[in-house]
Amino acid sequence: MKKLFLHIALFSSLVCFSQNEQLAQYYFDKGDFEKAKISFEELLKSSPQNPQYFQKTIECYQQLQQFGIAEKAIQSRLVKYKQANLLVELGYNFQLQKNEIAAKKQYEEAIEMIKKNPNEVYNISNIFERKVLLDYALKSYQTAVQLVPTFNFNYQIALLYGQLGKMEMMISTFLNEAFANPQNSIQIQTQLARFITDDGDANFNEALRKELILRTQKSQDIFWNQYLSWFYVQQKEFSKAFIQEKSIYKRNPETLDGFVNLGDLAIEEGDNEIAKEIFEFILENTKDLDLIIQSQSYLMKMKIEKASEKDFSAINSELTNLLKQYEVSQLTLSLQLIQAHFVAFNLKKAEEGKSIITKALELQLNDYEVAKTKMELADILLLDEKYNQALLYYSQIEENLKNDVVAHEASLKAAKTSYFQGDFVWALKQFKELKAASTQLIANDALEYFLLINDNTVADSTQTALKQFAKGDFLLYQNRNQEAIVQFQAILKSFKTKEIEAVTMLRLGKIYENRGETALALSQYQSIITQHSDGIYIDEALFFSAEIYIKLQQAELAKPLYEKIIFNHQDSIYFIEARKKYRQLRGDIAP
């Protein structure tokens, strides 16, 4: 029983101590430094060796301009514990009083402590960095390395060069470290990528490019070609990255995996021409069946994407011939799914598409392959207006791959199925949950439909306009674009000035844009800009219009539209891209 009471007492004291610490931090964060000081002083009395409590107590003194008390406390602790980092703390206390001479004396003493014991560099450099005394932090690392050459602080030194604005030194140090220790390369690329943003410093990008080219020319090591390829990918210059990858392959023809990744990235960024070249290069240089199927799949998808109806017969024959050549098996699943989708959605032969999928499900597939195949089957069932059957397959995927990206995609499609059916209550609930999805594309898509249903339910409790709009969206899903245009135009006539008007104009604009009818697309977007400037679709209308003008080589008309997004719609998902394009047009950064 005594032990029980002892445990209870200990537990209670720990809880109380934790609550006191939280209270002290609450006062500190709130800016009530007098109360925070009292709380941290009490905590420090209870735990005098705790460096965090001491640090916070000193910071409270300094915030209250009680520099004399702070100095006395630091000096006392320095005498007691002989911790070299306290010299920096003392110097910083002088610096806050604008006593630069006394501050410098303490900082130099801290550097001298590193000379006596190089292991002191860890604590001293850390506190210099925390106090943003970057020159001294750099000096502390350099001093330690001079004394102990086996120390490796290249990564930390490079970061400090970057913070100090010494970009060329940062680049050189990072690249030296990456070459010496390739296992750190990804971490270094992550840091470099922070400076190679689309709207980043053009001088930095050029300096890095020149340094990488110089190293590529001086050394025959493919490491630098790989790095230069990576750089060009960050710049979205896929043709230049392709040149580097070919140079790597010429000297090391063991693998073509880098080409597949590069082609995939090029497609994601809409550079289909170079992607086509990349996958054709793979086909010319490999006998690996897996790579051949991957490349053929990418090429067929791109071919279908830009095909007109007159090309459909030839495309279907090509898919059939590919499956005859490489046989129907687990390995050729991607080609089977492409053909099933093409037959159902483009040739309007849903039953034939379902037949292809049914046969594919008889193959020995892993869980992800089963999920992808069922997803395609559900898509075709939805196309064929078999709503409940489609929902059944989507739910199976959700159940079998819980919390996976594929499961989230199935959830989104299930929500859209409910939306197409007019079950807006259930669809709204699903879209609300998917707004928090880890995949940005799914989250953005879910948010769009959530706002669509929510706004048009508030504006029209009968949801009459929304039902007509969902019908138009379903026609788009079925590739019945001309009928969709008629449907959306009817909505504009019947529900003029209503909440649904702006999003209907947006849909029509996108359809016209995809059909190459840019004048009609611009007309719809302009109507949103002039008639619904305070609505939620204004940023999309501005951005889509600007993008059309860029394609039409009318940059002078695009520039003010990007500018409006930058200054009036900072919360837009198009804000970053608009800012990049605007700065390019203004000449701030290279295109």
C-alpha positions in Angstrom: 0.0 0.0 0.0 2.9 2.4 0.8 4.4 1.7 -2.6 1.0 2.5 -4.2 0.8 5.9 -2.4 4.4 6.6 -3.4 3.7 5.9 -7.0 0.6 8.1 -6.9 2.6 10.9 -5.2 5.4 10.7 -7.8 2.9 10.7 -10.7 1.0 13.7 -9.3 4.3 15.7 -8.9 5.3 14.9 -12.4 1.9 16.0 -13.8 2.1 19.2 -11.7 5.7 19.9 -12.9 4.6 19.4 -16.5 1.7 21.8 -16.1 4.0 24.4 -14.6 6.3 24.1 -17.5 3.4 24.5 -20.0 2.2 27.5 -18.0 5.7 29.1 -18.1 5.9 28.5 -21.9 2.4 29.9 -22.4 3.3 33.2 -20.6 6.6 33.3 -22.7 4.8 32.8 -26.0 2.2 35.3 -25.0 4.8 37.9 -24.4 4.1 38.2 -20.6 7.8 37.9 -19.7 7.3 39.0 -16.1 5.1 36.0 -15.3 7.2 33.8 -17.5 10.3 34.8 -15.6 8.8 33.9 -12.2 7.6 30.6 -13.6 10.9 29.6 -15.2 12.9 30.8 -12.1 10.8 28.3 -10.0 11.4 25.6 -12.5 15.1 26.3 -12.5 15.2 26.1 -8.7 13.6 22.6 -8.9 15.9 21.5 -11.7 19.1 23.7 -11.6 21.0 21.7 -14.2 18.2 21.9 -16.9 19.7 24.0 -19.7 16.3 24.8 -21.2 15.0 26.4 -18.0 18.2 28.4 -17.7 18.0 29.6 -21.3 14.4 30.7 -21.0 15.1 32.4 -17.7 17.9 34.4 -19.3 15.7 35.3 -22.3 13.0 36.6 -19.9 15.6 38.8 -18.2 16.8 40.1 -21.6 13.2 40.8 -22.8 12.7 42.8 -19.6 16.0 44.5 -20.2 17.4 43.2 -16.9 20.8 42.7 -18.4 22.7 43.0 -15.1 20.7 40.2 -13.6 21.2 38.1 -16.7 25.0 38.7 -16.7 25.3 37.7 -13.1 23.3 34.5 -13.7 25.4 33.6 -16.7 28.7 34.3 -14.9 27.6 32.2 -11.9 26.7 29.3 -14.1 29.9 29.6 -16.1 32.0 29.4 -13.0 29.9 26.4 -11.7 29.6 24.3 -14.9 32.5 25.5 -17.1 30.3 25.3 -20.2 32.0 27.0 -23.1 28.7 27.9 -24.8 27.9 30.2 -21.9 30.7 32.5 -23.2 28.5 33.0 -26.3 25.5 33.6 -24.1 27.4 36.2 -22.1 28.7 37.9 -25.3 25.1 38.0 -26.7 24.0 39.7 -23.5 26.6 42.4 -24.1 25.5 42.7 -27.7 21.9 43.3 -26.7 23.3 46.3 -24.7 25.2 47.5 -27.9 28.5 46.8 -26.2 30.1 45.3 -29.3 33.7 45.3 -27.9 32.7 43.2 -24.8 30.6 40.9 -27.0 33.4 40.3 -29.4 35.8 39.5 -26.6 33.4 36.7 -25.3 32.8 35.3 -28.8 36.6 35.1 -29.5 37.1 33.4 -26.1 34.5 30.8 -27.3 36.5 30.2 -30.5 39.7 29.8 -28.3 37.9 27.1 -26.3 37.5 25.2 -29.6 41.2 25.5 -30.2 41.9 23.9 -26.8 39.2 21.2 -27.2 37.9 20.8 -30.8 34.9 18.8 -29.5 33.5 22.0 -28.0 32.6 22.9 -31.6 29.2 21.1 -31.4 27.8 23.2 -28.5 29.5 26.5 -29.5 28.5 26.4 -33.2 25.0 25.4 -32.2 24.5 28.5 -30.0 26.1 30.8 -32.5 23.6 29.6 -35.1 20.7 30.0 -32.7 21.7 33.5 -32.0 22.1 34.1 -35.7 25.8 34.9 -35.3 26.5 33.3 -38.6 30.1 34.5 -39.2 31.1 33.2 -35.8 29.3 29.9 -36.4 31.2 29.5 -39.7 34.5 30.4 -37.9 33.8 27.8 -35.2 33.3 25.0 -37.8 36.4 26.1 -39.8 38.5 26.3 -36.7 37.6 22.8 -35.6 38.2 21.3 -39.1 41.7 22.9 -39.3 42.6 21.2 -36.0 40.8 17.8 -36.8 40.7 17.2 -40.5 38.5 14.1 -40.0 35.7 16.3 -38.9 33.2 16.8 -41.6 31.0 20.0 -41.3 30.7 20.6 -45.1 26.9 20.4 -45.0 26.7 22.9 -42.1 29.3 25.2 -43.6 27.5 25.2 -47.0 24.2 26.1 -45.3 25.9 29.0 -43.5 27.4 30.3 -46.8 23.8 30.3 -48.2 22.5 32.2 -45.2 25.3 34.7 -45.5 24.5 35.2 -49.2 27.8 33.7 -50.4 26.1 31.5 -53.1 29.1 30.5 -55.0 30.8 29.2 -51.9 27.7 27.4 -50.9 27.4 25.7 -54.3 31.0 24.7 -54.3 30.9 23.3 -50.7 27.7 21.4 -51.3 28.9 19.9 -54.5 32.3 18.8 -52.9 30.4 17.2 -50.1 28.0 15.4 -52.5 30.8 14.0 -54.5 32.8 12.9 -51.4 29.8 11.4 -49.7 27.2 10.4 -52.3 24.9 9.1 -49.5 24.3 12.7 -48.6 23.4 13.7 -52.2 19.6 13.7 -51.8 19.8 15.8 -48.7 22.0 18.3 -50.5 19.8 18.3 -53.5 16.8 19.1 -51.3 18.7 22.2 -50.0 19.8 23.3 -53.4 16.2 22.9 -54.7 15.1 25.5 -52.2 17.1 28.0 -54.2 16.1 26.6 -57.6 12.4 27.4 -57.3 10.6 28.4 -60.4 10.6 32.0 -59.3 13.9 31.9 -57.6 17.1 33.9 -58.1 18.2 33.6 -61.7 21.8 34.4 -60.6 21.9 31.4 -58.3 20.5 29.1 -61.0 23.1 30.3 -63.5 25.9 30.0 -61.0 24.9 26.4 -60.2 24.5 25.5 -63.9 27.9 26.9 -64.8 29.6 25.1 -61.9 28.0 21.8 -62.8 28.9 22.1 -66.5 32.5 23.0 -65.5 32.7 19.9 -63.4 31.2 17.8 -66.1 33.8 19.0 -68.6 36.7 18.6 -66.2 35.8 15.1 -65.0 34.8 12.0 -66.8 32.8 10.8 -63.7 29.1 10.3 -64.6 28.3 11.6 -61.2 28.4 15.2 -62.6 26.2 14.3 -65.6 23.7 12.8 -63.2 23.8 16.0 -61.1 23.4 18.2 -64.2 20.5 16.1 -65.4 18.9 16.6 -62.0 19.4 20.4 -62.3 17.8 20.5 -65.7 14.8 18.5 -64.3 14.4 21.2 -61.6 14.4 23.8 -64.3 11.9 21.7 -66.3 14.4 21.7 -69.2 13.7 18.0 -70.1 15.5 18.1 -73.5 18.7 19.1 -71.8 18.3 16.5 -69.1 17.7 13.9 -71.9 21.1 14.8 -73.4 22.8 14.2 -70.0 21.0 10.9 -69.5 22.1 9.8 -73.0 25.7 10.7 -72.1 25.4 8.7 -68.9 24.0 5.7 -70.8 26.8 5.8 -73.4 29.3 5.3 -70.7 27.2 3.1 -68.5 24.7 1.2 -70.6 23.5 -1.0 -67.7 20.2 0.6 -67.0 17.5 2.8 -68.6 15.5 3.4 -65.5 16.6 7.1 -65.4 15.0 7.6 -68.8 11.6 6.2 -67.7 11.6 8.6 -64.7 12.6 11.5 -66.9 9.9 10.6 -69.5 7.3 10.4 -66.7 8.3 13.8 -65.3 8.2 15.3 -68.8 4.6 14.1 -69.3 3.6 15.5 -65.9 4.8 18.9 -67.0 3.1 18.7 -70.4 6.3 18.3 -72.4 4.9 15.4 -74.5 7.2 15.9 -77.5 10.4 15.3 -75.5 8.7 12.5 -73.6 7.9 10.8 -76.9 11.6 11.0 -77.9 12.6 9.6 -74.5 10.4 6.5 -74.7 11.3 5.9 -78.3 15.0 6.0 -77.3 14.2 3.3 -74.6 12.5 1.1 -77.2 15.5 1.4 -79.5 18.0 0.5 -76.8 16.4 -2.3 -74.7 15.2 -5.8 -74.9 13.9 -5.8 -71.4 10.2 -6.7 -71.8 9.1 -4.7 -68.7 10.7 -1.5 -70.0 9.2 -2.1 -73.5 5.7 -2.4 -72.1 6.1 0.7 -69.9 7.4 2.7 -72.8 4.7 1.5 -75.2 2.1 2.3 -72.6 3.3 5.8 -72.2 3.4 6.3 -75.9 -0.1 4.9 -76.5 -1.5 7.2 -73.8 0.1 10.2 -75.4 -1.2 9.1 -78.8 -4.8 8.7 -77.5 -4.7 12.1 -75.7 -4.2 14.1 -78.9 -6.1 11.8 -81.3 -9.1 12.8 -83.3 -12.0 10.4 -84.2 -10.5 9.5 -87.6 -7.4 8.1 -85.7 -9.4 5.8 -83.4 -9.5 2.7 -85.6 -5.7 2.8 -86.2 -5.1 3.3 -82.5 -7.2 0.3 -81.6 -5.5 -1.9 -84.2 -2.1 -0.8 -82.8 -3.2 -1.7 -79.2 -4.5 -5.1 -80.4 -1.2 -5.8 -82.3 0.9 -4.9 -79.3 -1.1 -7.3 -77.1 -0.7 -10.0 -79.8 3.0 -9.4 -80.0 3.7 -9.3 -76.2 0.7 -11.5 -75.2 -2.0 -11.0 -72.6 -0.3 -11.5 -69.2 0.3 -9.8 -65.9 3.3 -8.0 -67.6 1.1 -6.3 -70.2 -1.7 -5.3 -67.8 -1.1 -1.6 -68.5 -1.7 -2.0 -72.2 -4.9 -4.1 -71.5 -6.2 -1.3 -69.2 -5.4 1.4 -71.8 -7.3 -0.6 -74.5 -10.3 -1.3 -72.2 -10.6 2.5 -71.4 -10.1 3.5 -75.1 -12.7 1.0 -76.4 -15.2 2.1 -73.7 -14.7 5.8 -73.6 -13.5 6.6 -77.2 -15.2 3.9 -79.3 -18.3 3.9 -77.1 -18.2 0.1 -76.7 -18.6 -0.3 -72.9 -19.4 -4.0 -73.1 -16.2 -4.7 -75.0 -14.2 -2.7 -72.5 -15.7 -4.6 -69.6 -14.9 -7.9 -71.3 -11.2 -6.9 -71.5 -11.2 -6.0 -67.8 -13.0 -9.2 -66.8 -10.3 -11.3 -68.6 -7.5 -9.2 -67.0 -8.9 -10.0 -63.5 -8.4 -13.7 -64.2 -4.6 -13.2 -64.3 -2.3 -13.6 -61.4 -2.2 -10.0 -60.1 -1.0 -8.4 -56.9 -3.2 -6.2 -54.7 -2.3 -3.0 -56.4 -2.8 -4.5 -59.9 -6.2 -5.8 -58.8 -7.1 -2.4 -57.5 -6.1 -0.6 -60.7 -8.0 -3.2 -62.8 -11.1 -2.9 -60.6 -10.9 0.9 -60.8 -11.0 0.8 -64.6 -13.9 -1.6 -64.4 -15.8 0.8 -62.1 -15.0 3.7 -64.4 -16.5 1.8 -67.3 -19.6 0.8 -65.3 -20.1 4.4 -64.3 -19.8 5.4 -68.0 -22.5 2.8 -68.7 -24.6 4.4 -65.9 -24.4 1.3 -63.7 -24.0 3.5 -60.7 -24.4 0.9 -57.9 -22.1 -1.6 -59.5 -19.4 1.1 -59.9 -19.8 2.1 -56.3 -19.4 -1.5 -55.2 -16.0 -1.8 -56.9 -14.8 1.6 -55.7 -15.7 0.5 -52.1 -13.8 -2.8 -52.6 -10.7 -0.8 -53.5 -11.2 1.5 -50.4 -11.5 -1.5 -48.2 -8.6 -3.5 -49.6 -6.1 -0.6 -49.7 -7.1 1.5 -46.7 -5.3 4.9 -46.3 -3.4 4.3 -49.6 -3.4 6.9 -52.4 -5.2 4.5 -54.6 -7.9 4.1 -52.0 -8.3 7.9 -51.8 -8.6 8.0 -55.5 -11.4 5.4 -55.3 -13.1 7.4 -52.6 -13.0 10.5 -54.8 -14.5 8.6 -57.7 -17.2 7.2 -55.4 -18.1 10.7 -54.2 -18.3 11.9 -57.9 -20.6 8.9 -58.6 -23.0 10.1 -55.9 -22.7 13.6 -57.2 -23.6 12.5 -60.8 -26.6 10.6 -59.3 -27.8 13.7 -57.6 -27.2 12.3 -54.1 -25.6 15.6 -53.0 -25.9 15.0 -49.2 -23.7 11.9 -49.3 -21.4 13.4 -51.9 -20.9 16.5 -49.8 -19.9 14.4 -46.8 -17.4 12.4 -48.8 -15.9 15.5 -50.5 -15.5 17.2 -47.1 -13.5 14.3 -45.8 -11.3 14.1 -48.9 -10.4 17.8 -48.6 -7.8 16.6 -46.1 -6.3 13.9 -48.4 -2.5 13.8 -48.4 -2.4 13.9 -52.2 -2.8 17.5 -53.3 -4.6 16.7 -56.5 -7.2 14.7 -54.8 -7.6 17.3 -52.0 -8.0 20.2 -54.6 -10.5 18.2 -56.6 -12.5 17.4 -53.5 -12.5 21.0 -52.4 -13.8 22.1 -55.8 -16.8 19.8 -55.6 -17.4 20.6 -52.0 -17.6 24.3 -52.7 -19.8 23.7 -55.8 -22.4 21.6 -53.9 -22.3 23.7 -50.7 -22.6 27.1 -52.4 -25.4 26.0 -54.8 -27.3 24.4 -52.0 -27.2 27.5 -49.9 -28.3 29.6 -52.9 -31.0 27.2 -54.0 -32.4 24.7 -51.4 -34.2 22.8 -54.2 -30.8 22.2 -55.9 -32.6 22.4 -59.3 -29.7 24.2 -61.0 -27.1 21.9 -59.3 -28.9 18.8 -60.7 -28.8 20.2 -64.2 -25.1 21.1 -63.7 -24.3 17.6 -62.5 -26.0 16.2 -65.6 -23.7 18.3 -67.7 -20.6 17.1 -65.8 -21.7 13.5 -66.3 -22.0 14.1 -70.1 -18.4 15.4 -69.9 -17.3 12.3 -68.1 -18.9 10.2 -70.9 -17.0 12.1 -73.5 -20.3 13.5 -74.9 -18.8 17.0 -75.1 -21.2 18.5 -77.6 -24.2 17.4 -75.6 -22.5 18.9 -72.5 -22.1 22.2 -74.2 -25.9 22.2 -75.0 -26.6 21.3 -71.4 -24.4 24.1 -69.9 -25.8 26.7 -72.3 -29.3 25.7 -71.3 -28.3 26.3 -67.6 -27.0 29.8 -68.5 -30.4 30.6 -70.1 -32.5 29.2 -67.3 -30.5 30.3 -64.3 -29.1 33.7 -65.3 -27.5 35.7 -62.5 -27.8 32.7 -60.2 -24.9 31.2 -58.1 -24.5 28.4 -60.7 -23.7 30.9 -63.6 -20.0 31.5 -62.9 -19.0 27.8 -62.6 -21.1 27.0 -65.8 -19.2 29.7 -67.7 -16.0 28.1 -66.4 -17.0 24.6 -67.6 -17.9 26.0 -71.0 -14.6 27.9 -71.2 -12.6 24.7 -70.5 -14.5 22.7 -73.0 -13.9 25.3 -75.7 -10.3 25.6 -74.7 -9.7 21.8 -75.0 -11.4 21.9 -78.4 -9.0 24.7 -79.5 -11.8 27.3 -79.8 -9.8 29.9 -77.9 -12.0 32.9 -78.8 -15.1 31.2 -77.3 -13.1 30.1 -74.3 -11.8 33.7 -73.7 -15.4 35.0 -74.0 -16.6 32.7 -71.2 -13.7 33.6 -68.9 -14.2 37.3 -69.6 -17.8 37.0 -68.6 -16.7 35.6 -65.2 -14.1 38.4 -64.8 -16.6 41.2 -65.5 -19.8 39.7 -64.0 -18.5 37.6 -61.1 -15.3 39.4 -60.0 -16.2 38.7 -56.3 -16.8 35.0 -56.8 -14.7 32.0 -56.1 -13.9 31.3 -59.8 -12.4 34.6 -60.6 -8.8 33.4 -60.1 -9.3 30.5 -62.5 -10.8 32.7 -65.1 -7.8 35.1 -64.8 -5.3 32.3 -64.9 -6.8 30.3 -67.8 -7.2 33.5 -69.9 -3.6 34.4 -69.3 -2.4 31.0 -70.3 -4.4 31.2 -73.6 -2.8 34.6 -74.3 0.7 33.1 -73.7 -0.1 30.3 -76.2 -1.3 33.0 -78.7 2.0 34.9 -78.1 0.1 37.9 -76.7 2.1 38.3 -73.5 1.1 41.9 -73.1 -2.5 40.7 -72.5 -1.4 37.9 -70.2 0.8 40.0 -67.9 -2.0 42.2 -66.2 -4.1 39.0 -65.6 -1.2 37.3 -63.8 -0.7 40.6 -61.9 -4.3 40.6 -60.7 -3.9 37.0 -59.2 -0.7 38.1 -57.4 -2.2 41.2 -55.8 -5.8 40.1 -55.3 -5.9 36.4 -55.0 -2.9 35.2 -52.8 -4.9 32.2 -51.6 -5.4 30.9 -55.1 -3.8 27.5 -56.0 -2.6 29.3 -59.1 -0.8 32.0 -57.1 2.7 30.5 -57.3 2.5 29.7 -61.0 1.0 33.1 -61.8 3.8 34.8 -59.8 6.5 32.8 -61.7 4.9 33.6 -65.1 4.5 37.3 -64.2 8.2 37.6 -63.1 9.3 35.9 -66.3 7.2 38.4 -68.4 8.6 41.3 -66.4 12.2 39.9 -67.0 13.0 39.3 -63.4 13.8 35.6 -64.0 14.7 33.5 -67.0 11.8 31.8 -68.8 
